[in-house]
Amino acid sequence: MQDYRIVNVRGHIEVFDSWGQFILSADNESEALCELDMMMEE
């Protein structure tokens, strides 16, 4: 499993992989985690 960094940027969530590459953005942390879960299932 890969490590992810979740960053709150002015109230918006951005997710980066362990190399610092942008993965996704979301309105809140739970939405970001849900999207990460969906990506892992694919």
PyMOL Python script that loads the backbone (N, CA, C, O; Angstrom):
from pymol import cmd

cmd.read_pdbstr("""\
ATOM      1  N   MET A   1       0.842  -1.196   0.000  1.00  0.00           N
ATOM      2  CA  MET A   1       0.000   0.000   0.000  1.00  0.00           C
ATOM      3  C   MET A   1       0.880   1.250   0.000  1.00  0.00           C
ATOM      4  O   MET A   1       1.917   1.296   0.661  1.00  0.00           O
ATOM      5  N   GLN A   2       0.466   2.214  -0.719  1.00  0.00           N
ATOM      6  CA  GLN A   2       1.227   3.453  -0.861  1.00  0.00           C
ATOM      7  C   GLN A   2       0.797   4.451   0.210  1.00  0.00           C
ATOM      8  O   GLN A   2      -0.363   4.477   0.620  1.00  0.00           O
ATOM      9  N   ASP A   3       1.746   5.271   0.658  1.00  0.00           N
ATOM     10  CA  ASP A   3       1.437   6.318   1.624  1.00  0.00           C
ATOM     11  C   ASP A   3       0.936   7.558   0.903  1.00  0.00           C
ATOM     12  O   ASP A   3       1.379   7.871  -0.202  1.00  0.00           O
ATOM     13  N   TYR A   4       0.010   8.257   1.537  1.00  0.00           N
ATOM     14  CA  TYR A   4      -0.543   9.478   0.971  1.00  0.00           C
ATOM     15  C   TYR A   4      -0.458  10.601   1.988  1.00  0.00           C
ATOM     16  O   TYR A   4      -0.487  10.367   3.196  1.00  0.00           O
ATOM     17  N   ARG A   5      -0.353  11.814   1.486  1.00  0.00           N
ATOM     18  CA  ARG A   5      -0.341  12.995   2.351  1.00  0.00           C
ATOM     19  C   ARG A   5      -1.577  13.814   1.998  1.00  0.00           C
ATOM     20  O   ARG A   5      -1.784  14.188   0.844  1.00  0.00           O
ATOM     21  N   ILE A   6      -2.390  14.085   3.011  1.00  0.00           N
ATOM     22  CA  ILE A   6      -3.611  14.870   2.836  1.00  0.00           C
ATOM     23  C   ILE A   6      -3.350  16.258   3.381  1.00  0.00           C
ATOM     24  O   ILE A   6      -2.976  16.420   4.542  1.00  0.00           O
ATOM     25  N   VAL A   7      -3.553  17.277   2.523  1.00  0.00           N
ATOM     26  CA  VAL A   7      -3.228  18.654   2.886  1.00  0.00           C
ATOM     27  C   VAL A   7      -4.473  19.524   2.739  1.00  0.00           C
ATOM     28  O   VAL A   7      -5.161  19.482   1.719  1.00  0.00           O
ATOM     29  N   ASN A   8      -4.749  20.310   3.774  1.00  0.00           N
ATOM     30  CA  ASN A   8      -5.851  21.265   3.721  1.00  0.00           C
ATOM     31  C   ASN A   8      -5.302  22.575   3.166  1.00  0.00           C
ATOM     32  O   ASN A   8      -4.458  23.221   3.787  1.00  0.00           O
ATOM     33  N   VAL A   9      -5.794  22.956   1.987  1.00  0.00           N
ATOM     34  CA  VAL A   9      -5.346  24.181   1.331  1.00  0.00           C
ATOM     35  C   VAL A   9      -6.524  25.145   1.270  1.00  0.00           C
ATOM     36  O   VAL A   9      -7.403  25.033   0.417  1.00  0.00           O
ATOM     37  N   ARG A  10      -6.513  26.097   2.203  1.00  0.00           N
ATOM     38  CA  ARG A  10      -7.591  27.095   2.286  1.00  0.00           C
ATOM     39  C   ARG A  10      -8.985  26.469   2.284  1.00  0.00           C
ATOM     40  O   ARG A  10      -9.889  26.941   1.594  1.00  0.00           O
ATOM     41  N   GLY A  11      -9.147  25.397   3.067  1.00  0.00           N
ATOM     42  CA  GLY A  11     -10.452  24.754   3.201  1.00  0.00           C
ATOM     43  C   GLY A  11     -10.744  23.703   2.161  1.00  0.00           C
ATOM     44  O   GLY A  11     -11.816  23.098   2.180  1.00  0.00           O
ATOM     45  N   HIS A  12      -9.812  23.471   1.249  1.00  0.00           N
ATOM     46  CA  HIS A  12      -9.975  22.458   0.207  1.00  0.00           C
ATOM     47  C   HIS A  12      -8.901  21.397   0.417  1.00  0.00           C
ATOM     48  O   HIS A  12      -7.768  21.730   0.765  1.00  0.00           O
ATOM     49  N   ILE A  13      -9.234  20.139   0.213  1.00  0.00           N
ATOM     50  CA  ILE A  13      -8.307  19.042   0.474  1.00  0.00           C
ATOM     51  C   ILE A  13      -7.583  18.639  -0.801  1.00  0.00           C
ATOM     52  O   ILE A  13      -8.199  18.468  -1.853  1.00  0.00           O
ATOM     53  N   GLU A  14      -6.269  18.490  -0.694  1.00  0.00           N
ATOM     54  CA  GLU A  14      -5.460  17.973  -1.793  1.00  0.00           C
ATOM     55  C   GLU A  14      -4.702  16.762  -1.281  1.00  0.00           C
ATOM     56  O   GLU A  14      -4.221  16.748  -0.147  1.00  0.00           O
ATOM     57  N   VAL A  15      -4.599  15.740  -2.131  1.00  0.00           N
ATOM     58  CA  VAL A  15      -3.928  14.496  -1.755  1.00  0.00           C
ATOM     59  C   VAL A  15      -2.724  14.299  -2.667  1.00  0.00           C
ATOM     60  O   VAL A  15      -2.815  14.432  -3.887  1.00  0.00           O
ATOM     61  N   PHE A  16      -1.585  13.976  -2.037  1.00  0.00           N
ATOM     62  CA  PHE A  16      -0.329  13.750  -2.754  1.00  0.00           C
ATOM     63  C   PHE A  16       0.203  12.373  -2.391  1.00  0.00           C
ATOM     64  O   PHE A  16      -0.025  11.887  -1.283  1.00  0.00           O
ATOM     65  N   ASP A  17       0.917  11.741  -3.328  1.00  0.00           N
ATOM     66  CA  ASP A  17       1.534  10.455  -3.021  1.00  0.00           C
ATOM     67  C   ASP A  17       2.830  10.685  -2.250  1.00  0.00           C
ATOM     68  O   ASP A  17       3.198  11.825  -1.964  1.00  0.00           O
ATOM     69  N   SER A  18       3.515   9.602  -1.920  1.00  0.00           N
ATOM     70  CA  SER A  18       4.729   9.708  -1.102  1.00  0.00           C
ATOM     71  C   SER A  18       5.874  10.405  -1.819  1.00  0.00           C
ATOM     72  O   SER A  18       6.853  10.786  -1.177  1.00  0.00           O
ATOM     73  N   TRP A  19       5.777  10.583  -3.144  1.00  0.00           N
ATOM     74  CA  TRP A  19       6.796  11.304  -3.918  1.00  0.00           C
ATOM     75  C   TRP A  19       6.426  12.762  -4.117  1.00  0.00           C
ATOM     76  O   TRP A  19       7.167  13.507  -4.758  1.00  0.00           O
ATOM     77  N   GLY A  20       5.276  13.182  -3.571  1.00  0.00           N
ATOM     78  CA  GLY A  20       4.861  14.565  -3.686  1.00  0.00           C
ATOM     79  C   GLY A  20       4.051  14.875  -4.926  1.00  0.00           C
ATOM     80  O   GLY A  20       3.756  16.039  -5.200  1.00  0.00           O
ATOM     81  N   GLN A  21       3.685  13.841  -5.686  1.00  0.00           N
ATOM     82  CA  GLN A  21       2.879  14.052  -6.886  1.00  0.00           C
ATOM     83  C   GLN A  21       1.405  14.188  -6.509  1.00  0.00           C
ATOM     84  O   GLN A  21       0.894  13.451  -5.667  1.00  0.00           O
ATOM     85  N   PHE A  22       0.737  15.141  -7.148  1.00  0.00           N
ATOM     86  CA  PHE A  22      -0.684  15.375  -6.905  1.00  0.00           C
ATOM     87  C   PHE A  22      -1.493  14.166  -7.361  1.00  0.00           C
ATOM     88  O   PHE A  22      -1.267  13.630  -8.447  1.00  0.00           O
ATOM     89  N   ILE A  23      -2.448  13.736  -6.516  1.00  0.00           N
ATOM     90  CA  ILE A  23      -3.309  12.597  -6.840  1.00  0.00           C
ATOM     91  C   ILE A  23      -4.738  13.051  -7.101  1.00  0.00           C
ATOM     92  O   ILE A  23      -5.318  12.730  -8.139  1.00  0.00           O
ATOM     93  N   LEU A  24      -5.306  13.800  -6.155  1.00  0.00           N
ATOM     94  CA  LEU A  24      -6.687  14.241  -6.296  1.00  0.00           C
ATOM     95  C   LEU A  24      -6.974  15.393  -5.367  1.00  0.00           C
ATOM     96  O   LEU A  24      -6.193  15.694  -4.465  1.00  0.00           O
ATOM     97  N   SER A  25      -8.114  16.039  -5.598  1.00  0.00           N
ATOM     98  CA  SER A  25      -8.589  17.084  -4.692  1.00  0.00           C
ATOM     99  C   SER A  25     -10.023  16.760  -4.333  1.00  0.00           C
ATOM    100  O   SER A  25     -10.727  16.074  -5.074  1.00  0.00           O
ATOM    101  N   ALA A  26     -10.448  17.265  -3.182  1.00  0.00           N
ATOM    102  CA  ALA A  26     -11.793  16.988  -2.681  1.00  0.00           C
ATOM    103  C   ALA A  26     -12.257  18.165  -1.832  1.00  0.00           C
ATOM    104  O   ALA A  26     -11.468  19.021  -1.432  1.00  0.00           O
ATOM    105  N   ASP A  27     -13.553  18.183  -1.573  1.00  0.00           N
ATOM    106  CA  ASP A  27     -14.126  19.256  -0.754  1.00  0.00           C
ATOM    107  C   ASP A  27     -13.833  19.073   0.731  1.00  0.00           C
ATOM    108  O   ASP A  27     -13.752  20.052   1.474  1.00  0.00           O
ATOM    109  N   ASN A  28     -13.671  17.806   1.171  1.00  0.00           N
ATOM    110  CA  ASN A  28     -13.370  17.549   2.582  1.00  0.00           C
ATOM    111  C   ASN A  28     -12.565  16.254   2.697  1.00  0.00           C
ATOM    112  O   ASN A  28     -12.413  15.513   1.727  1.00  0.00           O
ATOM    113  N   GLU A  29     -12.054  15.999   3.899  1.00  0.00           N
ATOM    114  CA  GLU A  29     -11.166  14.855   4.097  1.00  0.00           C
ATOM    115  C   GLU A  29     -11.881  13.526   3.898  1.00  0.00           C
ATOM    116  O   GLU A  29     -11.303  12.597   3.333  1.00  0.00           O
ATOM    117  N   SER A  30     -13.128  13.415   4.351  1.00  0.00           N
ATOM    118  CA  SER A  30     -13.830  12.145   4.179  1.00  0.00           C
ATOM    119  C   SER A  30     -14.100  11.847   2.709  1.00  0.00           C
ATOM    120  O   SER A  30     -14.058  10.688   2.297  1.00  0.00           O
ATOM    121  N   GLU A  31     -14.374  12.870   1.919  1.00  0.00           N
ATOM    122  CA  GLU A  31     -14.542  12.672   0.475  1.00  0.00           C
ATOM    123  C   GLU A  31     -13.226  12.221  -0.150  1.00  0.00           C
ATOM    124  O   GLU A  31     -13.220  11.345  -1.015  1.00  0.00           O
ATOM    125  N   ALA A  32     -12.124  12.806   0.275  1.00  0.00           N
ATOM    126  CA  ALA A  32     -10.806  12.426  -0.246  1.00  0.00           C
ATOM    127  C   ALA A  32     -10.502  10.966   0.086  1.00  0.00           C
ATOM    128  O   ALA A  32     -10.023  10.223  -0.770  1.00  0.00           O
ATOM    129  N   LEU A  33     -10.778  10.554   1.319  1.00  0.00           N
ATOM    130  CA  LEU A  33     -10.527   9.170   1.720  1.00  0.00           C
ATOM    131  C   LEU A  33     -11.401   8.202   0.937  1.00  0.00           C
ATOM    132  O   LEU A  33     -10.950   7.121   0.560  1.00  0.00           O
ATOM    133  N   CYS A  34     -12.642   8.584   0.692  1.00  0.00           N
ATOM    134  CA  CYS A  34     -13.550   7.754  -0.095  1.00  0.00           C
ATOM    135  C   CYS A  34     -13.021   7.595  -1.524  1.00  0.00           C
ATOM    136  O   CYS A  34     -13.033   6.493  -2.072  1.00  0.00           O
ATOM    137  N   GLU A  35     -12.564   8.682  -2.118  1.00  0.00           N
ATOM    138  CA  GLU A  35     -12.024   8.626  -3.475  1.00  0.00           C
ATOM    139  C   GLU A  35     -10.756   7.774  -3.531  1.00  0.00           C
ATOM    140  O   GLU A  35     -10.550   7.030  -4.490  1.00  0.00           O
ATOM    141  N   LEU A  36      -9.904   7.884  -2.502  1.00  0.00           N
ATOM    142  CA  LEU A  36      -8.708   7.042  -2.445  1.00  0.00           C
ATOM    143  C   LEU A  36      -9.091   5.570  -2.365  1.00  0.00           C
ATOM    144  O   LEU A  36      -8.482   4.736  -3.035  1.00  0.00           O
ATOM    145  N   ASP A  37     -10.093   5.244  -1.553  1.00  0.00           N
ATOM    146  CA  ASP A  37     -10.563   3.863  -1.443  1.00  0.00           C
ATOM    147  C   ASP A  37     -11.050   3.342  -2.790  1.00  0.00           C
ATOM    148  O   ASP A  37     -10.749   2.211  -3.170  1.00  0.00           O
ATOM    149  N   MET A  38     -11.806   4.173  -3.510  1.00  0.00           N
ATOM    150  CA  MET A  38     -12.318   3.781  -4.811  1.00  0.00           C
ATOM    151  C   MET A  38     -11.178   3.556  -5.807  1.00  0.00           C
ATOM    152  O   MET A  38     -11.237   2.636  -6.623  1.00  0.00           O
ATOM    153  N   MET A  39     -10.147   4.390  -5.742  1.00  0.00           N
ATOM    154  CA  MET A  39      -8.989   4.233  -6.633  1.00  0.00           C
ATOM    155  C   MET A  39      -8.261   2.926  -6.356  1.00  0.00           C
ATOM    156  O   MET A  39      -7.785   2.271  -7.284  1.00  0.00           O
ATOM    157  N   MET A  40      -8.172   2.545  -5.096  1.00  0.00           N
ATOM    158  CA  MET A  40      -7.461   1.322  -4.721  1.00  0.00           C
ATOM    159  C   MET A  40      -8.218   0.075  -5.165  1.00  0.00           C
ATOM    160  O   MET A  40      -7.604  -0.961  -5.419  1.00  0.00           O
ATOM    161  N   GLU A  41      -9.533   0.162  -5.260  1.00  0.00           N
ATOM    162  CA  GLU A  41     -10.339  -0.985  -5.661  1.00  0.00           C
ATOM    163  C   GLU A  41     -10.193  -1.280  -7.154  1.00  0.00           C
ATOM    164  O   GLU A  41     -10.433  -2.409  -7.584  1.00  0.00           O
ATOM    165  N   GLU A  42      -9.808  -0.295  -7.937  1.00  0.00           N
ATOM    166  CA  GLU A  42      -9.699  -0.481  -9.396  1.00  0.00           C
ATOM    167  C   GLU A  42      -8.518  -1.312  -9.784  1.00  0.00           C
ATOM    168  O   GLU A  42      -8.296  -1.553 -10.971  1.00  0.00           O
TER     169      GLU A  42
END
""", "prot")
cmd.dss("prot")
cmd.show_as("cartoon", "prot")
cmd.util.cbc("prot")
cmd.orient("prot")
